C-alpha cells in the first residue's frame, strides 16, 4: 500500500511546480518533475524511470503552451538513461547528483533552445536573454537537487519497510556493538 505514496509525491511535486508559477515574476527557474524522474530512475532502474518520465512528461506537455512531445521525449529518455547508468553513480554523494542535474539541465535547455531558435528564426536578438534564463534554470535545479533527493530517499526507505521481499534491515541504522 505504501507504494502508492510515490504517486502522491509525484502529484505534490507537479502541483508545486504548476502552482508556484503564479508567485514568481517571469519564468520559473526550477523543474521539480525532472528531479523526481531522476530520483526514480536512480532508485528503481530504467523501466520505472521511463514510465515515470513518460507519464510526467505527458502531463507537462499537456500544460505547456509549446510544441507537444518535447517533455514527453526528454523526460522519458532522462528516466531511462539515468536508470541505465544508476550503478555508476554514487548514490550517497549529493555533489555528484548536483553536477549531473546541472549538466542534464543544461543539455535539456540547449536542446529546447535549438528547437526554439529554429522555429523562430531569430537567433541574435533572444540569445542573451535565453542564456541568462538557462543559467538560472540550471542553478535552480542544482540548488534543489539535494533536498528533493533526500526526501525521496526517506520515502523510498519508508516504502521498503512494508515490502516483504525487500530486506528493510539494510536501511535501518545499526547500533554499534562493543
Secondary structure, 3 states (H helix, E strand, C coil): CHHHHHHHHHHHHHHHHHHHHHHCCCCCCCCHHHHHHHHHHHHHCHHHHHHHHHHHHHHHHHHCCCCCCHHHHHHHHHHHHHHHCHHHCCCCCHHHHHHHHHHHHHHHHHHHHHHHHHHHCCCCCCHHHHHHHHHHHHHHHHHHHHHHHHHHHHHHHHHHHHCCCCCHHHCCCCCCCC
